[in-house]
Amino acid sequence: MSGGTQLENANPLIFQRSGERLLTATDEDEDVHDPIDDREIFDLIRSINDPEHPLSLEELNVVEQVRVKVDDVASTVDIQFTPTIPHCSMATLIGLSIKVKLLRSLPDRFKIDVQITPGTHASEDAVNKQLADKERVAAALENSQLLEVVNQCLSTRTA
């Protein structure tokens, strides 16, 4: 956050990033059916930037591979994310960023459900309701200022 705004969590815990996924010849062969799995989805969202800190969601332990569930046959993706503090005002923005990243990256056949990990946020029901409402998500993405912030979260950081 800029403009002298005080951070809600000025000293977050920083976690080690997991290793890169090892690709096999089968993974790169376009003629082989390669179902989308938990790790592939985690790899898509792990590097999303936190809106408050110059760190990724993975580095803040907001997203973890164990909280990613994919059913390629049923075309569902379920993500749970954990805000760094129980009163995080950025929770909806983080969830929206995860959802947008997946909407932009996955085939249209997938139903994407993004929720706060149960018991980790004071307003989890309200945030989950917002993230599950397609019309609210669409309206949020029509807001140019909000879309700019989401795109900043999704942008690749330069070292």
Number of C-alpha atoms within 10 A of each C-alpha: 11 7 5 6 8 10 11 14 13 9 8 14 10 13 13 9 15 12 6 7 9 6 8 8 8 11 13 10 10 9 8 10 9 12 12 15 14 19 17 14 21 19 15 14 24 22 20 26 25 22 20 16 15 12 16 23 28 23 22 22 20 21 24 21 19 11 15 20 18 20 15 15 9 10 14 14 21 16 25 19 22 24 23 19 15 14 15 17 13 16 25 21 20 25 25 24 25 26 21 18 19 21 14 9 11 15 10 11 10 17 15 20 18 22 25 23 17 11 11 16 19 12 16 20 14 10 19 18 13 17 21 16 11 11 11 13 15 10 10 15 16 11 10 10 11 14 17 12 14 23 16 16 24 20 12 11 13 4 3
